[in-house]
Amino acid sequence: REREREAQVNVGVLGAHRFTGMFVFMYSVFYFRVRSSMSGTLQTVQFFGYTLLACYMFFLMLGTVGFYSSLTFIRYIYKNLKMD
């Protein structure tokens, strides 16, 4: 029963890291279009390939930190909850 409650609470935390990864990618598109002087197919593919890898790693790291911090917090709350 306790694991079901933990799973329900942790579902809400799983969305914030997506938007951060998308923001980083959208900023890289802005940087590529406006600020950089890169041109050509190879430079474009290489820039966006490495950017996608970095955004995916960012997405995974933030998701992992968010999940485990909320899991630790929920376990702490339920462990110290006294039922009378």
N, CA, C and O atoms as a CHARMM CRD file, in Angstrom:
* protein
*
  336
    1    1 ARG  N      0.83000  -1.20300   0.00000 PROA 1      0.00000
    2    1 ARG  CA     0.00000   0.00000   0.00000 PROA 1      0.00000
    3    1 ARG  C      0.86100   1.24700   0.00000 PROA 1      0.00000
    4    1 ARG  O      0.54000   2.23400  -0.66300 PROA 1      0.00000
    5    2 GLU  N      1.95300   1.20200   0.74400 PROA 2      0.00000
    6    2 GLU  CA     2.83700   2.37000   0.82300 PROA 2      0.00000
    7    2 GLU  C      3.49500   2.64800  -0.52600 PROA 2      0.00000
    8    2 GLU  O      3.65800   3.80500  -0.91400 PROA 2      0.00000
    9    3 ARG  N      3.87100   1.59500  -1.23500 PROA 3      0.00000
   10    3 ARG  CA     4.50800   1.78900  -2.53900 PROA 3      0.00000
   11    3 ARG  C      3.54700   2.40600  -3.54800 PROA 3      0.00000
   12    3 ARG  O      3.97300   3.16300  -4.42100 PROA 3      0.00000
   13    4 GLU  N      2.26900   2.09800  -3.44400 PROA 4      0.00000
   14    4 GLU  CA     1.29000   2.70700  -4.34600 PROA 4      0.00000
   15    4 GLU  C      1.20600   4.20800  -4.11500 PROA 4      0.00000
   16    4 GLU  O      1.12100   4.97600  -5.07300 PROA 4      0.00000
   17    5 ARG  N      1.22900   4.63200  -2.86700 PROA 5      0.00000
   18    5 ARG  CA     1.20100   6.05900  -2.56400 PROA 5      0.00000
   19    5 ARG  C      2.45400   6.74900  -3.06900 PROA 5      0.00000
   20    5 ARG  O      2.38400   7.85500  -3.60500 PROA 5      0.00000
   21    6 GLU  N      3.60700   6.09900  -2.90200 PROA 6      0.00000
   22    6 GLU  CA     4.85500   6.68400  -3.39800 PROA 6      0.00000
   23    6 GLU  C      4.81400   6.85500  -4.90300 PROA 6      0.00000
   24    6 GLU  O      5.25200   7.87800  -5.42900 PROA 6      0.00000
   25    7 ALA  N      4.29100   5.85900  -5.59600 PROA 7      0.00000
   26    7 ALA  CA     4.22300   5.92800  -7.05500 PROA 7      0.00000
   27    7 ALA  C      3.28600   7.03600  -7.50600 PROA 7      0.00000
   28    7 ALA  O      3.57200   7.71900  -8.48900 PROA 7      0.00000
   29    8 GLN  N      2.17600   7.22900  -6.80800 PROA 8      0.00000
   30    8 GLN  CA     1.23700   8.27700  -7.18200 PROA 8      0.00000
   31    8 GLN  C      1.83200   9.65700  -6.98000 PROA 8      0.00000
   32    8 GLN  O      1.60100  10.54900  -7.79700 PROA 8      0.00000
   33    9 VAL  N      2.58200   9.85400  -5.92500 PROA 9      0.00000
   34    9 VAL  CA     3.17000  11.15900  -5.64400 PROA 9      0.00000
   35    9 VAL  C      4.30400  11.45700  -6.61700 PROA 9      0.00000
   36    9 VAL  O      4.45000  12.60000  -7.05200 PROA 9      0.00000
   37   10 ASN  N      5.09600  10.47200  -6.96300 PROA 10     0.00000
   38   10 ASN  CA     6.26000  10.69200  -7.81900 PROA 10     0.00000
   39   10 ASN  C      5.90100  10.96100  -9.27100 PROA 10     0.00000
   40   10 ASN  O      6.73700  11.47600 -10.01300 PROA 10     0.00000
   41   11 VAL  N      4.71000  10.63800  -9.69800 PROA 11     0.00000
   42   11 VAL  CA     4.31100  10.87200 -11.08800 PROA 11     0.00000
   43   11 VAL  C      4.30700  12.36500 -11.39900 PROA 11     0.00000
   44   11 VAL  O      4.67400  12.74900 -12.51000 PROA 11     0.00000
   45   12 GLY  N      3.91100  13.20700 -10.47600 PROA 12     0.00000
   46   12 GLY  CA     3.87200  14.64500 -10.70700 PROA 12     0.00000
   47   12 GLY  C      5.24000  15.26400 -10.85300 PROA 12     0.00000
   48   12 GLY  O      5.36400  16.32200 -11.47000 PROA 12     0.00000
   49   13 VAL  N      6.25800  14.65700 -10.31800 PROA 13     0.00000
   50   13 VAL  CA     7.60500  15.20800 -10.36600 PROA 13     0.00000
   51   13 VAL  C      8.26200  14.93200 -11.71200 PROA 13     0.00000
   52   13 VAL  O      9.23000  15.60000 -12.07600 PROA 13     0.00000
   53   14 LEU  N      7.75900  13.97400 -12.43800 PROA 14     0.00000
   54   14 LEU  CA     8.44200  13.51700 -13.64300 PROA 14     0.00000
   55   14 LEU  C      8.31600  14.43600 -14.85000 PROA 14     0.00000
   56   14 LEU  O      8.77500  14.06300 -15.93000 PROA 14     0.00000
   57   15 GLY  N      7.72200  15.60900 -14.72400 PROA 15     0.00000
   58   15 GLY  CA     7.52800  16.46000 -15.88000 PROA 15     0.00000
   59   15 GLY  C      8.45500  17.64400 -15.99400 PROA 15     0.00000
   60   15 GLY  O      8.66100  18.13700 -17.10400 PROA 15     0.00000
   61   16 ALA  N      9.02200  18.12500 -14.91600 PROA 16     0.00000
   62   16 ALA  CA     9.78300  19.37100 -14.93500 PROA 16     0.00000
   63   16 ALA  C     11.08400  19.25500 -15.72500 PROA 16     0.00000
   64   16 ALA  O     11.48000  20.21800 -16.38200 PROA 16     0.00000
   65   17 HSD  N     11.74500  18.13100 -15.68200 PROA 17     0.00000
   66   17 HSD  CA    13.02200  17.99100 -16.37000 PROA 17     0.00000
   67   17 HSD  C     12.86000  17.97900 -17.88600 PROA 17     0.00000
   68   17 HSD  O     13.79500  18.32200 -18.60900 PROA 17     0.00000
   69   18 ARG  N     11.69100  17.59100 -18.37100 PROA 18     0.00000
   70   18 ARG  CA    11.45400  17.63000 -19.81700 PROA 18     0.00000
   71   18 ARG  C     11.53900  19.04800 -20.34900 PROA 18     0.00000
   72   18 ARG  O     12.16800  19.30400 -21.37600 PROA 18     0.00000
   73   19 PHE  N     10.89800  19.96900 -19.63900 PROA 19     0.00000
   74   19 PHE  CA    10.86000  21.34400 -20.10500 PROA 19     0.00000
   75   19 PHE  C     12.23500  22.00000 -20.02800 PROA 19     0.00000
   76   19 PHE  O     12.55900  22.85800 -20.85000 PROA 19     0.00000
   77   20 THR  N     13.03300  21.61000 -19.06300 PROA 20     0.00000
   78   20 THR  CA    14.38600  22.14700 -18.97500 PROA 20     0.00000
   79   20 THR  C     15.22500  21.67200 -20.15100 PROA 20     0.00000
   80   20 THR  O     15.94700  22.46700 -20.75300 PROA 20     0.00000
   81   21 GLY  N     15.14300  20.40000 -20.48500 PROA 21     0.00000
   82   21 GLY  CA    15.86200  19.87500 -21.64200 PROA 21     0.00000
   83   21 GLY  C     15.40400  20.51500 -22.94500 PROA 21     0.00000
   84   21 GLY  O     16.21700  20.80500 -23.82200 PROA 21     0.00000
   85   22 MET  N     14.08800  20.73500 -23.06700 PROA 22     0.00000
   86   22 MET  CA    13.57600  21.38900 -24.27300 PROA 22     0.00000
   87   22 MET  C     14.01700  22.84400 -24.34300 PROA 22     0.00000
   88   22 MET  O     14.31400  23.35100 -25.42500 PROA 22     0.00000
   89   23 PHE  N     14.06100  23.51700 -23.20200 PROA 23     0.00000
   90   23 PHE  CA    14.52500  24.90400 -23.18400 PROA 23     0.00000
   91   23 PHE  C     15.98000  24.99900 -23.62800 PROA 23     0.00000
   92   23 PHE  O     16.33300  25.88400 -24.40800 PROA 23     0.00000
   93   24 VAL  N     16.81900  24.10600 -23.14300 PROA 24     0.00000
   94   24 VAL  CA    18.22900  24.10700 -23.54200 PROA 24     0.00000
   95   24 VAL  C     18.34100  23.86000 -25.04500 PROA 24     0.00000
   96   24 VAL  O     19.14200  24.50700 -25.72100 PROA 24     0.00000
   97   25 PHE  N     17.54500  22.93300 -25.57100 PROA 25     0.00000
   98   25 PHE  CA    17.59500  22.67500 -27.01200 PROA 25     0.00000
   99   25 PHE  C     17.09800  23.86700 -27.81400 PROA 25     0.00000
  100   25 PHE  O     17.69500  24.21800 -28.83200 PROA 25     0.00000
  101   26 MET  N     16.01400  24.49300 -27.37000 PROA 26     0.00000
  102   26 MET  CA    15.49800  25.65500 -28.09200 PROA 26     0.00000
  103   26 MET  C     16.48400  26.82000 -28.05200 PROA 26     0.00000
  104   26 MET  O     16.61100  27.56300 -29.02600 PROA 26     0.00000
  105   27 TYR  N     17.17700  26.97900 -26.93500 PROA 27     0.00000
  106   27 TYR  CA    18.19700  28.01600 -26.87900 PROA 27     0.00000
  107   27 TYR  C     19.35200  27.69400 -27.82400 PROA 27     0.00000
  108   27 TYR  O     19.93300  28.60300 -28.41700 PROA 27     0.00000
  109   28 SER  N     19.69000  26.42200 -27.97100 PROA 28     0.00000
  110   28 SER  CA    20.76000  26.06900 -28.90300 PROA 28     0.00000
  111   28 SER  C     20.33400  26.34300 -30.34600 PROA 28     0.00000
  112   28 SER  O     21.16800  26.71400 -31.17100 PROA 28     0.00000
  113   29 VAL  N     19.04800  26.16700 -30.66200 PROA 29     0.00000
  114   29 VAL  CA    18.55500  26.52100 -31.99700 PROA 29     0.00000
  115   29 VAL  C     18.68400  28.02300 -32.21000 PROA 29     0.00000
  116   29 VAL  O     19.13200  28.47200 -33.26500 PROA 29     0.00000
  117   30 PHE  N     18.28700  28.80000 -31.19900 PROA 30     0.00000
  118   30 PHE  CA    18.44600  30.25000 -31.27400 PROA 30     0.00000
  119   30 PHE  C     19.92000  30.62400 -31.46000 PROA 30     0.00000
  120   30 PHE  O     20.24700  31.46600 -32.29700 PROA 30     0.00000
  121   31 TYR  N     20.79400  30.00800 -30.69100 PROA 31     0.00000
  122   31 TYR  CA    22.22200  30.29500 -30.78700 PROA 31     0.00000
  123   31 TYR  C     22.74400  29.95500 -32.18200 PROA 31     0.00000
  124   31 TYR  O     23.51700  30.71600 -32.76500 PROA 31     0.00000
  125   32 PHE  N     22.32400  28.82300 -32.70500 PROA 32     0.00000
  126   32 PHE  CA    22.79200  28.41000 -34.02700 PROA 32     0.00000
  127   32 PHE  C     22.32800  29.37800 -35.10900 PROA 32     0.00000
  128   32 PHE  O     23.09800  29.73900 -35.99900 PROA 32     0.00000
  129   33 ARG  N     21.08000  29.79400 -35.03100 PROA 33     0.00000
  130   33 ARG  CA    20.52100  30.67500 -36.05800 PROA 33     0.00000
  131   33 ARG  C     21.04500  32.10600 -35.96700 PROA 33     0.00000
  132   33 ARG  O     21.38500  32.70600 -36.98700 PROA 33     0.00000
  133   34 VAL  N     21.11100  32.66000 -34.74900 PROA 34     0.00000
  134   34 VAL  CA    21.35500  34.09100 -34.57900 PROA 34     0.00000
  135   34 VAL  C     22.81800  34.40800 -34.29300 PROA 34     0.00000
  136   34 VAL  O     23.38000  35.31500 -34.90600 PROA 34     0.00000
  137   35 ARG  N     23.43100  33.69300 -33.39200 PROA 35     0.00000
  138   35 ARG  CA    24.74200  34.09000 -32.89100 PROA 35     0.00000
  139   35 ARG  C     25.92600  33.41600 -33.57400 PROA 35     0.00000
  140   35 ARG  O     27.00800  33.99900 -33.63600 PROA 35     0.00000
  141   36 SER  N     25.75000  32.22200 -34.08000 PROA 36     0.00000
  142   36 SER  CA    26.90400  31.52500 -34.65300 PROA 36     0.00000
  143   36 SER  C     27.02600  31.81900 -36.14500 PROA 36     0.00000
  144   36 SER  O     26.07300  32.24700 -36.79700 PROA 36     0.00000
  145   37 SER  N     28.19400  31.58300 -36.64800 PROA 37     0.00000
  146   37 SER  CA    28.42500  31.76500 -38.08200 PROA 37     0.00000
  147   37 SER  C     28.63100  30.42100 -38.76600 PROA 37     0.00000
  148   37 SER  O     29.29100  30.34000 -39.80200 PROA 37     0.00000
  149   38 MET  N     28.07100  29.37600 -38.18800 PROA 38     0.00000
  150   38 MET  CA    28.22200  28.04200 -38.77100 PROA 38     0.00000
  151   38 MET  C     27.32200  27.89900 -39.98400 PROA 38     0.00000
  152   38 MET  O     26.20800  28.42200 -40.02300 PROA 38     0.00000
  153   39 SER  N     27.82100  27.19500 -40.95000 PROA 39     0.00000
  154   39 SER  CA    27.03200  26.88600 -42.14000 PROA 39     0.00000
  155   39 SER  C     27.50800  25.54900 -42.68300 PROA 39     0.00000
  156   39 SER  O     28.59400  25.08500 -42.33400 PROA 39     0.00000
  157   40 GLY  N     26.73300  24.95400 -43.50200 PROA 40     0.00000
  158   40 GLY  CA    27.10400  23.66800 -44.07100 PROA 40     0.00000
  159   40 GLY  C     26.42000  22.51900 -43.36200 PROA 40     0.00000
  160   40 GLY  O     26.01300  22.61800 -42.20500 PROA 40     0.00000
  161   41 THR  N     26.31000  21.43900 -44.08900 PROA 41     0.00000
  162   41 THR  CA    25.59800  20.27600 -43.58000 PROA 41     0.00000
  163   41 THR  C     26.34700  19.60100 -42.43900 PROA 41     0.00000
  164   41 THR  O     25.74100  19.24300 -41.42900 PROA 41     0.00000
  165   42 LEU  N     27.64400  19.42400 -42.58600 PROA 42     0.00000
  166   42 LEU  CA    28.41700  18.71900 -41.57300 PROA 42     0.00000
  167   42 LEU  C     28.42000  19.47000 -40.24500 PROA 42     0.00000
  168   42 LEU  O     28.25100  18.86000 -39.19000 PROA 42     0.00000
  169   43 GLN  N     28.60800  20.77200 -40.28600 PROA 43     0.00000
  170   43 GLN  CA    28.59100  21.55500 -39.04800 PROA 43     0.00000
  171   43 GLN  C     27.22500  21.53400 -38.39600 PROA 43     0.00000
  172   43 GLN  O     27.12100  21.45200 -37.17200 PROA 43     0.00000
  173   44 THR  N     26.17300  21.60700 -39.20000 PROA 44     0.00000
  174   44 THR  CA    24.81400  21.58400 -38.65500 PROA 44     0.00000
  175   44 THR  C     24.50800  20.24700 -38.00000 PROA 44     0.00000
  176   44 THR  O     23.98600  20.20200 -36.88700 PROA 44     0.00000
  177   45 VAL  N     24.83000  19.16400 -38.68500 PROA 45     0.00000
  178   45 VAL  CA    24.56700  17.83400 -38.13800 PROA 45     0.00000
  179   45 VAL  C     25.38900  17.60100 -36.87300 PROA 45     0.00000
  180   45 VAL  O     24.87700  17.05900 -35.89300 PROA 45     0.00000
  181   46 GLN  N     26.64600  18.00000 -36.88600 PROA 46     0.00000
  182   46 GLN  CA    27.48800  17.80800 -35.72000 PROA 46     0.00000
  183   46 GLN  C     27.00800  18.66200 -34.54000 PROA 46     0.00000
  184   46 GLN  O     26.95000  18.17600 -33.41100 PROA 46     0.00000
  185   47 PHE  N     26.67000  19.91400 -34.79100 PROA 47     0.00000
  186   47 PHE  CA    26.21200  20.79200 -33.71300 PROA 47     0.00000
  187   47 PHE  C     24.93300  20.25800 -33.08000 PROA 47     0.00000
  188   47 PHE  O     24.84900  20.14400 -31.85700 PROA 47     0.00000
  189   48 PHE  N     23.93900  19.93100 -33.90000 PROA 48     0.00000
  190   48 PHE  CA    22.67100  19.46100 -33.34800 PROA 48     0.00000
  191   48 PHE  C     22.76800  18.04200 -32.80900 PROA 48     0.00000
  192   48 PHE  O     22.02400  17.68300 -31.89700 PROA 48     0.00000
  193   49 GLY  N     23.65300  17.24000 -33.34300 PROA 49     0.00000
  194   49 GLY  CA    23.86100  15.89500 -32.78800 PROA 49     0.00000
  195   49 GLY  C     24.41100  15.96300 -31.37600 PROA 49     0.00000
  196   49 GLY  O     23.88400  15.31500 -30.47100 PROA 49     0.00000
  197   50 TYR  N     25.46600  16.74200 -31.18000 PROA 50     0.00000
  198   50 TYR  CA    26.02400  16.88400 -29.83400 PROA 50     0.00000
  199   50 TYR  C     25.07100  17.62000 -28.89900 PROA 50     0.00000
  200   50 TYR  O     25.02200  17.32600 -27.70500 PROA 50     0.00000
  201   51 THR  N     24.32000  18.56900 -29.43200 PROA 51     0.00000
  202   51 THR  CA    23.35300  19.28100 -28.60100 PROA 51     0.00000
  203   51 THR  C     22.24500  18.34400 -28.13800 PROA 51     0.00000
  204   51 THR  O     21.83500  18.40500 -26.97900 PROA 51     0.00000
  205   52 LEU  N     21.75600  17.48600 -29.01400 PROA 52     0.00000
  206   52 LEU  CA    20.72700  16.51700 -28.62100 PROA 52     0.00000
  207   52 LEU  C     21.25300  15.55400 -27.56500 PROA 52     0.00000
  208   52 LEU  O     20.53700  15.22000 -26.62100 PROA 52     0.00000
  209   53 LEU  N     22.49000  15.10800 -27.71300 PROA 53     0.00000
  210   53 LEU  CA    23.07800  14.23000 -26.70200 PROA 53     0.00000
  211   53 LEU  C     23.19200  14.93800 -25.35400 PROA 53     0.00000
  212   53 LEU  O     22.88400  14.35100 -24.31700 PROA 53     0.00000
  213   54 ALA  N     23.62800  16.18100 -25.36600 PROA 54     0.00000
  214   54 ALA  CA    23.76500  16.94200 -24.12100 PROA 54     0.00000
  215   54 ALA  C     22.39300  17.19000 -23.48300 PROA 54     0.00000
  216   54 ALA  O     22.25400  17.08900 -22.26400 PROA 54     0.00000
  217   55 CYS  N     21.39000  17.51000 -24.28900 PROA 55     0.00000
  218   55 CYS  CA    20.04100  17.73600 -23.74500 PROA 55     0.00000
  219   55 CYS  C     19.45600  16.45500 -23.18100 PROA 55     0.00000
  220   55 CYS  O     18.76800  16.48300 -22.16100 PROA 55     0.00000
  221   56 TYR  N     19.72000  15.34100 -23.82700 PROA 56     0.00000
  222   56 TYR  CA    19.22400  14.05800 -23.31800 PROA 56     0.00000
  223   56 TYR  C     19.90300  13.69600 -22.00100 PROA 56     0.00000
  224   56 TYR  O     19.25400  13.19900 -21.08000 PROA 56     0.00000
  225   57 MET  N     21.19800  13.94300 -21.91200 PROA 57     0.00000
  226   57 MET  CA    21.90000  13.68900 -20.65000 PROA 57     0.00000
  227   57 MET  C     21.37500  14.60900 -19.55100 PROA 57     0.00000
  228   57 MET  O     21.20400  14.17700 -18.41000 PROA 57     0.00000
  229   58 PHE  N     21.12200  15.85800 -19.88300 PROA 58     0.00000
  230   58 PHE  CA    20.56000  16.81700 -18.94000 PROA 58     0.00000
  231   58 PHE  C     19.18800  16.34100 -18.46900 PROA 58     0.00000
  232   58 PHE  O     18.88300  16.39400 -17.27700 PROA 58     0.00000
  233   59 PHE  N     18.36600  15.87700 -19.40200 PROA 59     0.00000
  234   59 PHE  CA    17.04200  15.34100 -19.12000 PROA 59     0.00000
  235   59 PHE  C     17.13000  14.15500 -18.15800 PROA 59     0.00000
  236   59 PHE  O     16.37400  14.08400 -17.18900 PROA 59     0.00000
  237   60 LEU  N     18.04800  13.22800 -18.42000 PROA 60     0.00000
  238   60 LEU  CA    18.18600  12.05500 -17.55700 PROA 60     0.00000
  239   60 LEU  C     18.71300  12.41800 -16.17200 PROA 60     0.00000
  240   60 LEU  O     18.23600  11.88800 -15.16900 PROA 60     0.00000
  241   61 MET  N     19.68900  13.31300 -16.11000 PROA 61     0.00000
  242   61 MET  CA    20.24600  13.68800 -14.80600 PROA 61     0.00000
  243   61 MET  C     19.21200  14.39900 -13.94700 PROA 61     0.00000
  244   61 MET  O     19.06200  14.07000 -12.77000 PROA 61     0.00000
  245   62 LEU  N     18.50000  15.36300 -14.51000 PROA 62     0.00000
  246   62 LEU  CA    17.49500  16.08000 -13.72600 PROA 62     0.00000
  247   62 LEU  C     16.33400  15.17200 -13.33200 PROA 62     0.00000
  248   62 LEU  O     15.79300  15.30100 -12.23400 PROA 62     0.00000
  249   63 GLY  N     15.95400  14.27200 -14.20100 PROA 63     0.00000
  250   63 GLY  CA    14.89000  13.33200 -13.86700 PROA 63     0.00000
  251   63 GLY  C     15.29300  12.39900 -12.74800 PROA 63     0.00000
  252   63 GLY  O     14.48700  12.09700 -11.86800 PROA 63     0.00000
  253   64 THR  N     16.53500  11.93700 -12.77300 PROA 64     0.00000
  254   64 THR  CA    17.01800  11.05000 -11.72200 PROA 64     0.00000
  255   64 THR  C     17.09000  11.76800 -10.38600 PROA 64     0.00000
  256   64 THR  O     16.65600  11.23000  -9.36700 PROA 64     0.00000
  257   65 VAL  N     17.62800  12.96300 -10.38100 PROA 65     0.00000
  258   65 VAL  CA    17.72100  13.73300  -9.14000 PROA 65     0.00000
  259   65 VAL  C     16.33600  14.05100  -8.59400 PROA 65     0.00000
  260   65 VAL  O     16.10500  13.92800  -7.39100 PROA 65     0.00000
  261   66 GLY  N     15.41800  14.45400  -9.45300 PROA 66     0.00000
  262   66 GLY  CA    14.06200  14.76500  -9.01500 PROA 66     0.00000
  263   66 GLY  C     13.33500  13.55400  -8.47100 PROA 66     0.00000
  264   66 GLY  O     12.63900  13.64200  -7.45900 PROA 66     0.00000
  265   67 PHE  N     13.49600  12.41900  -9.14100 PROA 67     0.00000
  266   67 PHE  CA    12.82300  11.20200  -8.69100 PROA 67     0.00000
  267   67 PHE  C     13.34100  10.75000  -7.33900 PROA 67     0.00000
  268   67 PHE  O     12.55300  10.48500  -6.43100 PROA 67     0.00000
  269   68 TYR  N     14.65700  10.65900  -7.19300 PROA 68     0.00000
  270   68 TYR  CA    15.20700  10.16000  -5.94200 PROA 68     0.00000
  271   68 TYR  C     15.03700  11.14000  -4.78300 PROA 68     0.00000
  272   68 TYR  O     14.87800  10.71400  -3.63900 PROA 68     0.00000
  273   69 SER  N     15.06700  12.42400  -5.05400 PROA 69     0.00000
  274   69 SER  CA    14.82600  13.37300  -3.96100 PROA 69     0.00000
  275   69 SER  C     13.37900  13.31800  -3.49900 PROA 69     0.00000
  276   69 SER  O     13.11600  13.37400  -2.29800 PROA 69     0.00000
  277   70 SER  N     12.43500  13.21000  -4.42900 PROA 70     0.00000
  278   70 SER  CA    11.03200  13.09900  -4.01000 PROA 70     0.00000
  279   70 SER  C     10.76400  11.75800  -3.33800 PROA 70     0.00000
  280   70 SER  O      9.98600  11.69500  -2.38700 PROA 70     0.00000
  281   71 LEU  N     11.39200  10.68800  -3.81200 PROA 71     0.00000
  282   71 LEU  CA    11.22600   9.38200  -3.18000 PROA 71     0.00000
  283   71 LEU  C     11.75800   9.39000  -1.75700 PROA 71     0.00000
  284   71 LEU  O     11.12200   8.84500  -0.85400 PROA 71     0.00000
  285   72 THR  N     12.92500  10.00600  -1.54600 PROA 72     0.00000
  286   72 THR  CA    13.49200  10.10800  -0.20500 PROA 72     0.00000
  287   72 THR  C     12.60000  10.94600   0.69900 PROA 72     0.00000
  288   72 THR  O     12.38300  10.59000   1.85700 PROA 72     0.00000
  289   73 PHE  N     12.08900  12.03900   0.18800 PROA 73     0.00000
  290   73 PHE  CA    11.20700  12.90000   0.96900 PROA 73     0.00000
  291   73 PHE  C      9.92000  12.18500   1.35900 PROA 73     0.00000
  292   73 PHE  O      9.49000  12.26800   2.51000 PROA 73     0.00000
  293   74 ILE  N      9.30300  11.48600   0.41800 PROA 74     0.00000
  294   74 ILE  CA     8.05300  10.77600   0.69900 PROA 74     0.00000
  295   74 ILE  C      8.28300   9.65800   1.70000 PROA 74     0.00000
  296   74 ILE  O      7.47800   9.46100   2.60900 PROA 74     0.00000
  297   75 ARG  N      9.37500   8.92700   1.53900 PROA 75     0.00000
  298   75 ARG  CA     9.67300   7.87000   2.51800 PROA 75     0.00000
  299   75 ARG  C      9.91600   8.45200   3.90100 PROA 75     0.00000
  300   75 ARG  O      9.50600   7.85900   4.89900 PROA 75     0.00000
  301   76 TYR  N     10.56600   9.58600   3.97600 PROA 76     0.00000
  302   76 TYR  CA    10.80500  10.24100   5.25200 PROA 76     0.00000
  303   76 TYR  C      9.48900  10.66600   5.90000 PROA 76     0.00000
  304   76 TYR  O      9.30700  10.50100   7.10700 PROA 76     0.00000
  305   77 ILE  N      8.58600  11.20700   5.11200 PROA 77     0.00000
  306   77 ILE  CA     7.29400  11.64200   5.63900 PROA 77     0.00000
  307   77 ILE  C      6.49200  10.44800   6.15500 PROA 77     0.00000
  308   77 ILE  O      5.96400  10.48700   7.26700 PROA 77     0.00000
  309   78 TYR  N      6.40100   9.37900   5.34400 PROA 78     0.00000
  310   78 TYR  CA     5.60100   8.23700   5.74700 PROA 78     0.00000
  311   78 TYR  C      6.24200   7.46400   6.89800 PROA 78     0.00000
  312   78 TYR  O      5.53700   6.84100   7.69200 PROA 78     0.00000
  313   79 LYS  N      7.55400   7.49800   6.99500 PROA 79     0.00000
  314   79 LYS  CA     8.22600   6.82400   8.10100 PROA 79     0.00000
  315   79 LYS  C      7.93700   7.53200   9.41400 PROA 79     0.00000
  316   79 LYS  O      7.78300   6.87900  10.44600 PROA 79     0.00000
  317   80 ASN  N      7.86100   8.85600   9.39100 PROA 80     0.00000
  318   80 ASN  CA     7.63400   9.62200  10.61000 PROA 80     0.00000
  319   80 ASN  C      6.16200   9.92300  10.88000 PROA 80     0.00000
  320   80 ASN  O      5.83400  10.58400  11.86500 PROA 80     0.00000
  321   81 LEU  N      5.29300   9.45000  10.02700 PROA 81     0.00000
  322   81 LEU  CA     3.86300   9.66400  10.21000 PROA 81     0.00000
  323   81 LEU  C      3.34900   8.71600  11.27400 PROA 81     0.00000
  324   81 LEU  O      3.57600   7.50800  11.20100 PROA 81     0.00000
  325   82 LYS  N      2.66600   9.25200  12.25000 PROA 82     0.00000
  326   82 LYS  CA     2.14100   8.41800  13.33300 PROA 82     0.00000
  327   82 LYS  C      0.63900   8.27300  13.16000 PROA 82     0.00000
  328   82 LYS  O     -0.09600   9.25800  13.08700 PROA 82     0.00000
  329   83 MET  N      0.21400   7.05100  13.09700 PROA 83     0.00000
  330   83 MET  CA    -1.21300   6.75100  13.00600 PROA 83     0.00000
  331   83 MET  C     -1.71900   6.40600  14.39200 PROA 83     0.00000
  332   83 MET  O     -1.26200   5.45400  15.02400 PROA 83     0.00000
  333   84 ASP  N     -2.66600   7.19700  14.84600 PROA 84     0.00000
  334   84 ASP  CA    -3.24000   6.91900  16.17400 PROA 84     0.00000
  335   84 ASP  C     -4.58100   6.25000  16.05500 PROA 84     0.00000
  336   84 ASP  O     -5.20900   5.94300  17.06800 PROA 84     0.00000
